[in-house]
Amino acid sequence: MRKAFLLGLALTVFATVAVAGEYTMISVPKLRSPWFNDLETGVKQAGKDFGIKEVYQQAPASADEAQQVRIIEDAISQGVNAIMVVPNDANSCVPAFKRAREAGIPVMTHESPNQPEADYDVEMIDNVKFGEYMMDVFVKDMGADDGEYVIFVGSLTVPAHNIWADAAIGQAKKKYPNLKLVADRFPVSEDRNAARQKTLELMMTYPNLKGVLAFGSQGAPGAAQALREKRMIDKIAVIGTTSPKEAASFLKDGSMNHSVLWSPGEAGRAMVYLSKMILDGKRGDIKQGLEIPGLGVPEINGNVILFDRPLTVDGNNCDDYDF
């Protein structure tokens, strides 16, 4: 009884602080990287736009789940009002998330659909639509809807990469039946040199190869490097999911046609807005038809806030992005 009373008292005190509007929010990404610099930009700008006292980001030095959990635990102890996380490991975060919510602290995640003990998870792409869209862009870049192509993924056990690959292959079978996937997907797309080497091998094995579709940050740059070495730029189409800054030199010389991804900064904006809604006592308004300023109306499936906002980057607009 005493424990329940103390917890209730703590929540009452928290609610009083929250109503005052002096909110402090923390963003905890997987690690420090250019990709997550955009998340930091997004959450900080949202803090200014939505009148939040303080929004800051703290990241592990590397993609270490234990470091990430310690940061979350410290934030809870310091009394932040909301926590926003891109989990390194969904399961490892559960105890910390549970503790946060018991303390009345809303928990938002990104890239972790159906995350246990999160209030909401924000996704900027529909995984199936994203894979289908990638195939459509890919076919345009090849300049033909027939011929041989290959798919790279980070590994055969990365769920998102393989969902995207399945959707892309399905789209090809449905819309472009004359395309030929010459081999099963290759798990080289998180290692630039492995992707480069595999592309060189495939160019020898399949001299009529028309395109490389890469899911994972290093697949397209590796393939583009191979095209540069063999002076095959404009002969084989290459698209991938690489950050604009990292892809810029390849996009500009044409060794890579497009990077298709999403903005983590936009996800951060949504997480800040939803956190504020909960803190303002407006949780009940988070339902189908909700419009998030600057982002539009998402689909809401359970606790997943789902947007369909793929970001398509080429040599003309890659310098517009700072990640």
LUMROMAR-983830 format. One record per residue: residue in one letter; y, x, z of N, C-alpha, C in turn. Coordinates in steps of 0.1 Angstrom, whole numbers. Atoms other than C-alpha are relative to their C-alpha. Layout:
// residues N
PT res    nY    nX    nZ   caY   caX   caZ    cY    cX    cZ
PT   A     Y     X     Z     Y     X     Z     Y     X     Z
...
// end
This chain:
// residues 323
PT res    nY    nX    nZ   caY   caX   caZ    cY    cX    cZ
PT   M   -12     8     0     0     0     0    13     9     0
PT   R   -12    -9    -1    24    28    10     3     7   -13
PT   K    -2    -7    13    18    46   -23     6    -9   -10
PT   A    -5     9    10    24    15   -43    15    -3     3
PT   F   -14     3    -4    56     8   -23     9    12    -5
PT   L    -8   -12     4    69    44   -29     2     0   -15
PT   L    -1     0    14    61    41   -66    10   -11    -5
PT   G    -9    11     3    79     8   -68    15     4     3
PT   L   -13    -4    -4   109    23   -50     5    10   -10
PT   A    -4   -10    10   109    52   -74     5    -6   -13
PT   L    -3     7    13   109    29  -104    13    -7     1
PT   T   -13     7    -2   138     9   -89    11     9    -1
PT   V   -11   -10     0   159    40   -84     2     5   -15
PT   F     0    -4    14   150    51  -120     7   -10    -8
PT   A    -6    11     8   160    17  -134    15     0     2
PT   T   -14     0    -3   193    19  -116     8    11    -8
PT   V    -6   -11     8   201    53  -132     0    -3   -14
PT   A     1     3    14   189    41  -166    11   -10    -4
PT   V    -9    10     4   211    11  -166    14     5    -1
PT   A   -13    -6     0   241    33  -159     3     7   -14
PT   G    -2    -6    13   235    48  -194     1    15    -1
PT   E    -1   -14     0   236    84  -184   -14     6    -3
PT   Y    13    -3     4   205    92  -203    -1    15    -4
PT   T     4   -13     4   189   127  -207   -13    -1    -7
PT   M    12     1     7   162   130  -233    -4    14    -5
PT   I     5   -13     5   140   160  -243   -10    -3   -12
PT   S     9    -1    12   122   167  -276    -9    12     2
PT   V    10   -11    -2    90   188  -273    -8     1   -13
PT   P     8    -2    12    77   199  -308   -12     9     3
PT   K    12    -8    -2    45   218  -314     3    15     3
PT   L    -4   -14    -2    63   252  -316    14     2    -6
PT   R   -13    -3     6    95   269  -327    -3     4   -14
PT   S     2    -2    14    97   268  -365    11    -6    -7
PT   P   -10     7     8   121   259  -393    -2   -15    -2
PT   W     3    14     1   103   226  -397     5    -8    12
PT   F    -4     7   -11   110   216  -362    14     3     4
PT   N   -15    -1    -1   146   229  -364     6   -13    -5
PT   D    -5    12     6   151   198  -385    -1   -12    11
PT   L     1    10   -10   137   177  -357    11     1    11
PT   E   -10    -3   -10   161   193  -332    14    -6    -6
PT   T   -12     5     6   190   185  -356     1   -15     0
PT   G     0    15     0   179   149  -359     2    -6    14
PT   V    -1     6   -13   175   142  -322    14     2     6
PT   K   -13    -2    -6   208   158  -313    11    -8    -7
PT   Q    -9     9     7   227   139  -340    -2   -14     4
PT   A     2    14    -5   211   107  -329     6    -2    14
PT   G    -6     0   -14   222   115  -293    15    -3    -1
PT   K   -15     2     2   258   117  -305     2   -14    -6
PT   D    -3    13     7   255    86  -328    -3   -12    10
PT   F     4    11    -8   239    64  -301     5     1    14
PT   G    -6     0   -13   259    75  -271    -9     5    11
PT   I     8    -5   -11   233    95  -252     7    12     6
PT   K    -7   -11    -8   246   119  -225    -5    13    -5
PT   E     6   -13     4   222   147  -234   -13    -1    -7
PT   V    13    -1     6   194   153  -259    -2    14    -4
PT   Y     2   -14     3   179   187  -261   -15     2    -4
PT   Q    13    -3     4   148   204  -275    -5    12     7
PT   Q     6   -12    -5   124   228  -259   -14     1    -6
PT   A    12    -1     7    94   242  -277    -8    12     5
PT   P     8   -11    -3    64   264  -270     3    11   -10
PT   A    -2   -11     9    67   299  -285   -10     0   -12
PT   S    10     2    10    35   291  -304    -7   -13     2
PT   A     6    13    -1    13   261  -311   -11     0    11
PT   D     9    -1   -12    -2   263  -276     1   -13     8
PT   E     0    13    -6   -12   230  -261     3     1    15
PT   A    -3    -2   -14   -11   243  -225    15     2     3
PT   Q   -14    -2    -2    24   256  -229     8   -13    -2
PT   Q    -7    12     3    35   223  -244    -1   -10    12
PT   V     2     9   -11    20   203  -215     8     5    12
PT   R    -8    -5   -11    38   226  -190    15    -4    -2
PT   I   -14     4     3    71   218  -207     2   -14     3
PT   I    -1    14    -3    64   181  -205     0    -3    15
PT   E     1     2   -15    54   183  -168    13     5     6
PT   D   -13    -4    -6    86   203  -160    11   -10    -3
PT   A   -10    10     3   107   177  -178    -1   -12     9
PT   I     2    11    -9    92   150  -157     5     3    14
PT   S    -4    -4   -13    98   169  -125    16     1     1
PT   Q   -15    -1     0   135   175  -136     6   -14    -1
PT   G    -5    14     0   139   137  -140     7    -4   -13
PT   V    -5     5    13   146   133  -177    -3   -15    -1
PT   N     1    15     2   150    97  -189   -10    -4   -11
PT   A    10     3    11   128    99  -220    -5    13    -6
PT   I     7   -11     6   103   123  -236    -5    -3   -13
PT   M     4     1    14    97   128  -273    -9    12    -4
PT   V     9   -11     1    67   149  -283    -7    -1   -14
PT   V     9    -1    12    49   161  -315   -12     8     6
PT   P    11    -7    -8    15   169  -298    -7    10    -8
PT   N     9   -10     6    -4   200  -305   -14    -5     1
PT   D    13     6    -3   -34   182  -290     2   -13     6
PT   A    -3    14    -5   -33   144  -285    -6    -2    13
PT   N     7     3   -13   -59   144  -257     6     8    12
PT   S    -5    -8   -11   -43   173  -237    13    -6     6
PT   C   -13     6    -4   -10   154  -235    -2   -13     9
PT   V     1    13    -6   -25   122  -220     3     0    15
PT   P    -3     1   -14   -24   131  -183    15     1     3
PT   A   -15    -1    -2    13   142  -186     7   -12    -4
PT   F    -6    13     5    22   111  -206    -2   -11    10
PT   K     3    11   -10     5    89  -180     9     2    12
PT   R    -9    -3   -12    25   106  -152    14    -4    -4
PT   A   -13     4     4    57   101  -172     2   -15     1
PT   R    -2    15     1    52    64  -178    -1    -6    14
PT   E     1     5   -14    42    59  -141    14     2     7
PT   A   -13    -3    -6    76    74  -133    11    -8    -7
PT   G    -9     8     7    93    50  -157     7     7   -11
PT   I    -6    -8    11   100    76  -184    -7    -4   -13
PT   P     6     3    13    94    63  -220    -5    12    -7
PT   V     6   -11     8    72    85  -241    -1    -4   -14
PT   M     1     2    15    76    87  -279    -8    12    -6
PT   T     6   -10     7    54   107  -302     2    -1   -15
PT   H    -1    -1    15    55   118  -339   -13     8    -4
PT   E    12    -6     6    25   128  -361   -12    -2    10
PT   S    11     2    -9     1   113  -335    -2   -15     1
PT   P     2    15     0    -7    76  -345   -10    -4    11
PT   N     9     6   -11   -23    55  -317    -2    10    11
PT   Q     0   -10   -11   -15    82  -292    -2    -7    14
PT   P     1     6   -14   -29    72  -257    11     4     9
PT   E   -10    -1   -10    -3    67  -230    14     3    -6
PT   A   -13     0     6    26    68  -255     5   -14    -1
PT   D    -6    13     2    50    39  -257     0    -3   -15
PT   Y     0     2    14    54    43  -294    -2    13    -7
PT   D     1   -11     9    45    67  -322     7    -3   -13
PT   V    -9     2    12    69    72  -351    -6     8   -12
PT   E     5    -6    12    55    80  -386    10    -2   -11
PT   M    -9     1    11    78    87  -416    -6    -3   -13
PT   I     7     3    12    51    81  -442   -12    -8     3
PT   D    13     6     0    23    58  -448   -10     9    -7
PT   N     9   -11     5    -6    82  -453    -6    -3   -14
PT   V     6     3    13   -23    63  -481    11    -1   -11
PT   K   -11     1    10    10    55  -500     5    14    -3
PT   F    -5   -14     2    20    92  -495   -10     7   -10
PT   G     9    -7     9   -12   105  -512     1    -6   -14
PT   E    -1     7    13    -8    79  -540    13     5    -7
PT   Y   -13    -4     5    29    89  -545    -1    15    -5
PT   M     2   -14     4    19   126  -546    -7     1   -14
PT   M     7     0    12    -5   119  -574     9    -4   -12
PT   D   -10     5    10    22   100  -594    10    11    -4
PT   V   -10   -11     2    47   129  -590    -8    11    -8
PT   F     8   -10     5    19   153  -599    -2    -2   -15
PT   V     3     4    14    10   135  -632    13     2    -8
PT   K   -12    -2     7    47   135  -642     3    15    -2
PT   D    -3   -14     1    50   172  -635   -10     7   -10
PT   M     9    -5    10    19   179  -656     4    -4   -14
PT   G    -4     4    13    34   160  -685   -11    -7    -8
PT   A    11     6     7     1   143  -693    -8    -7    11
PT   D     9     6   -10   -23   119  -676   -15     2    -3
PT   D    14    -4     2   -54   137  -687    -1    15     3
PT   G     1   -14    -3   -68   172  -681    -6     3    13
PT   E     7    -4   -12   -83   192  -653    10     4    11
PT   Y    -9    -3   -12   -68   196  -618    -9     3    12
PT   V     7    -4   -12   -77   209  -584     9    -5    12
PT   I    -7     3   -12   -68   199  -548    -2    10    11
PT   F     1    -9   -11   -61   222  -519     4    -8    13
PT   V    -4     6   -13   -61   211  -482     0    11    10
PT   G     0   -10   -10   -56   230  -450   -14     4     5
PT   S    15    -1    -4   -92   225  -439    -6   -13    -3
PT   L     8    12     3  -119   200  -444     0    -9    13
PT   T     0     7   -13  -113   188  -408    14    -5     4
PT   V   -14     5    -3   -75   181  -409     1   -14    -5
PT   P     1    14     4   -74   143  -409    11    -4   -10
PT   A   -11     5     9   -40   138  -425    -2     6   -14
PT   H     1    -6    13   -46   163  -454   -11    -7    -8
PT   N    11     6     8   -79   147  -463     2   -15    -3
PT   I    -4    14     4   -66   111  -461     9     1   -12
PT   W    -9    -1    12   -38   122  -485    -8     3   -12
PT   A     9    -3    12   -64   138  -508    -8   -11    -5
PT   D     8    12     4   -86   108  -507     8   -10    -8
PT   A    -8    10     6   -57    85  -516     5     5   -14
PT   A    -4    -5    13   -45   108  -544   -12    -1   -10
PT   I    11     1     9   -80   110  -559    -2   -15    -4
PT   G     2    14     3   -83    72  -556    11    -5   -10
PT   Q   -11     4    10   -49    68  -574    -3     5   -14
PT   A     4    -6    14   -61    91  -602   -11    -8    -6
PT   K    11     8     6   -93    71  -607     5   -14    -5
PT   K    -5    13     4   -73    39  -608    10     0   -11
PT   K   -11    -1     9   -42    49  -628    -2    10   -11
PT   Y     1   -11     9   -52    81  -646   -15     4    -2
PT   P    14    -2     1   -89    78  -655    -4    13    -8
PT   N     3   -11     8   -87   107  -679     2    13     7
PT   L    -1   -12    -8   -78   132  -652   -14     4     5
PT   K    13    -5    -4  -107   154  -642     2     9    12
PT   L     0    -8   -11  -110   168  -607   -12    10    -2
PT   V    11    -9     5  -130   200  -616    -9     5    11
PT   A     8    -5   -11  -143   208  -581     5    -8    13
PT   D    -4     6   -12  -142   194  -546    12     8     6
PT   R   -12    -6    -6  -111   201  -525    -3    14     6
PT   F     2   -13    -5  -106   237  -514     9     2    13
PT   P    -7    -1   -13   -96   245  -477     8    13     1
PT   V    -8   -13     0   -70   272  -484    15    -2     2
PT   S   -14     4     1   -37   254  -480     8     4    12
PT   E    -8    -5   -12   -26   269  -446     0    15     0
PT   D     0   -15     1   -31   305  -458     5     3   -14
PT   R    -6    -2    13    -8   316  -486    -8     9    -9
PT   N     8    -9     8   -29   345  -497   -13    -6    -5
PT   A    13     6     4   -61   325  -497     3   -10   -11
PT   A    -3    10    10   -44   298  -518     3     8   -13
PT   R    -3    -9    12   -31   326  -542   -13     4    -6
PT   Q    12    -5     5   -65   341  -545    -9   -11    -6
PT   K     8    11     5   -83   308  -550     6    -5   -14
PT   T    -7     4    13   -57   299  -578    -4    10   -11
PT   L     4   -10    10   -64   331  -595   -14    -1    -5
PT   E    14     2     3  -101   325  -594    -2   -13    -9
PT   L     1    13     8   -97   289  -607     6     1   -14
PT   M    -6    -2    13   -75   300  -635   -10     7   -10
PT   M    10    -7     8  -103   323  -647   -12    -9    -3
PT   T    11     9     2  -130   297  -642     3   -12    -9
PT   Y    -4    12     8  -111   268  -657    13     3    -8
PT   P   -12    -5     8   -88   282  -685     8   -12    -4
PT   N    -8    12     4   -77   246  -693     7    -7    12
PT   L    -6     6   -12   -65   239  -657    15    -4    -2
PT   K   -13     5     2   -34   218  -658     9    -2    13
PT   G    -8     2   -12   -24   214  -621    -7     3    13
PT   V     5    -2   -13   -28   223  -585     8    -9     9
PT   L    -6    10   -10   -21   195  -559    -4     5    14
PT   A     2    -6   -12   -17   211  -525     5    -8    12
PT   F    -3     6   -13   -18   194  -491    -1    10    11
PT   G    -1   -11   -10    -7   218  -464    11    10    -4
PT   S   -12    -7     3    23   241  -462    -1    12    -9
PT   Q     1   -13     7    10   273  -478    -7    -1   -13
PT   G     8     1    13   -11   259  -507     8     2   -12
PT   A    -8    -1    12    17   254  -532     7    13    -2
PT   P    -6   -14     2    35   287  -525   -10    10    -5
PT   G    10    -9     4     2   305  -528    -4    -1   -15
PT   A     3     3    14    -6   288  -561    12     5    -9
PT   A   -12    -5     8    30   295  -574     0    15    -1
PT   Q     1   -15     0    26   332  -565   -10     4   -11
PT   A    10    -3    10    -5   333  -587     6    -2   -14
PT   L    -6     3    13    14   317  -616    10    11    -4
PT   R    -9   -11     2    41   343  -612    -7    12    -5
PT   E     7   -12     3    17   371  -613    -6     0   -14
PT   K     7     2    13    -1   358  -644     9    -5   -11
PT   R   -10     5    10    31   347  -661    -4   -13    -6
PT   M     5    13     5    18   312  -663    10   -11     5
PT   I   -10    10    -4    50   294  -650     2   -10   -12
PT   D    -2    11     9    54   261  -668   -14    -3    -8
PT   K    13     3     6    17   262  -679    -9    -8     9
PT   I     8     7    -9     2   248  -648    10    -7    10
PT   A    -8     6   -10    19   222  -625    -5     2    14
PT   V     3    -2   -14    21   229  -588     9    -9     8
PT   I    -8     7   -10    32   205  -561    -7     1    13
PT   G     6    -1   -13    27   206  -524     9    -6    11
PT   T    -7     6   -11    40   197  -489     6    12     8
PT   T    -6   -12    -6    61   228  -481    14    -3     3
PT   S   -14     3    -4    94   228  -463    10     5   -11
PT   P    -9    -3    11   124   230  -487     4    15     0
PT   K    -4   -14    -1   136   265  -474   -11     9    -5
PT   E    11    -9     4   102   280  -478    -4    -1   -15
PT   A     4     2    14    96   265  -512    11     3   -10
PT   A   -12     0     8   131   271  -525    -1    10   -12
PT   S     0   -10    11   125   303  -545   -10    -4   -11
PT   F    10     4    10    94   289  -562     5   -13    -8
PT   L    -5    11     7   111   256  -570    11     4   -10
PT   K   -11    -4     9   141   274  -585    -5     7   -13
PT   D     5    -6    12   120   295  -609   -11    -8    -7
PT   G     9     8     7    97   267  -618   -15     2     2
PT   S    14    -3    -3    65   282  -604    -6   -11     9
PT   M     4    12    -8    64   251  -581     9   -11    -5
PT   N    -8    11     6    75   218  -595     7    -9    11
PT   H    -6     8   -10    81   197  -564    -7     2    14
PT   S     6     1   -13    76   196  -527     2   -14     5
PT   V    -1    14    -4    69   161  -513    -4     0    15
PT   L     3     0   -15    71   157  -475     8   -11     6
PT   W    -8    10    -6    92   139  -450    10     8     9
PT   S    -9    -7    -8   121   147  -427    -3    -2    15
PT   P     2     2   -14   112   154  -391    12    -4     8
PT   G   -12     4    -6   148   149  -383     2   -15     1
PT   E     0    14     0   145   113  -393    -9    -6    10
PT   A    10     4   -11   115   109  -370     7     1    14
PT   G    -7    -2   -13   136   123  -342    11   -10     2
PT   R   -10    11    -1   164    98  -349    -7   -13     5
PT   A     7    13    -4   139    69  -346    -4     1    14
PT   M     5    -1   -13   125    83  -314    11    -2    10
PT   V   -12     1    -9   159    86  -297     4   -15     0
PT   Y    -4    13     0   168    51  -308    -9   -10     8
PT   L    10     8    -7   136    35  -295     0     3    15
PT   S     0    -3   -14   138    54  -263    12    -7     7
PT   K   -11     6    -6   173    41  -257    -2   -15     1
PT   M     3    15    -1   162     5  -265    -8    -3    13
PT   I     8     2   -12   136     8  -238     8     2    13
PT   L    -9    -3   -11   160    23  -213    10   -11     2
PT   D   -10    11     0   185    -4  -221    -6   -14     4
PT   G     7    12    -3   159   -30  -212    -3    -9   -12
PT   K     1     8    12   154   -41  -248   -14     3    -7
PT   R    13    -2     5   117   -33  -252    -5   -12    -9
PT   G     4    12     7   111   -69  -263     5    -1   -14
PT   D    -6     1    13   133   -64  -293    -7    10   -10
PT   I     7    -9     9   110   -37  -307   -12    -8    -6
PT   K    10     9     7    91   -60  -331     3     0   -15
PT   Q    -1     1    14    86   -67  -367    14    -5    -4
PT   G   -13     4     5   120   -69  -385    11     9     7
PT   L    -9    -9    -7   137   -43  -362     6    10   -11
PT   E    -6   -10     8   162   -22  -381     6    12     8
PT   I    -5   -12    -7   169    14  -370    11     5    -9
PT   P   -12    -5     8   204    25  -381    -3    13    -7
PT   G     1   -12     8   203    50  -409   -14     2    -6
PT   L    14    -1     5   165    45  -415    -5   -12    -6
PT   G     5    12     6   159     9  -423   -10    -7     9
PT   V     9     8    -7   132   -15  -413   -14     5    -1
PT   P    14    -5     1    98     0  -404   -10   -11     1
PT   E    11     9    -3    64   -17  -403    -4     4    14
PT   I     4    -2   -14    53   -21  -367   -15    -4     2
PT   N    14     3    -2    15   -19  -362    -4     5    14
PT   G     3    -4   -14     7   -20  -325    11     9     5
PT   N   -10    -9    -5    25    10  -310     5    10   -11
PT   V    -3    -9    10    29    27  -344    12    -5    -8
PT   I   -12     3     8    64    26  -360    -1     7   -13
PT   L     4    -6    13    57    32  -397    11    -2   -10
PT   F   -10     0    11    83    41  -423    -7     5   -13
PT   D     5    -5    13    77    48  -460    11     8    -6
PT   R   -11    -8     5   102    76  -466    -4    14    -4
PT   P     3   -13     5    87   104  -486    13     7    -5
PT   L   -11    -8     4   112   132  -493    -5     9   -12
PT   T     4    -8    12   110   147  -528    10    10    -3
PT   V    -9   -11     1   124   181  -532    -3     8   -13
PT   D     2    -9    12   129   202  -564    11    11     0
PT   G    -9   -11     1   149   232  -575    15    -4     0
PT   N   -14     4     0   181   212  -577     5    -5    13
PT   N    -5     5   -13   182   197  -542    -5     8    12
PT   C     7    -7   -11   162   222  -521    10     6    10
PT   D   -10    -6    -8   194   239  -508     7   -10     9
PT   D    -6    11    -8   205   205  -493    -6    -1    14
PT   Y     7     2   -13   180   209  -465    -1    13     7
PT   D     0   -12    -8   180   233  -436   -13     2     8
PT   F    13    -3    -6   143   235  -428   -11     3   -10
// end
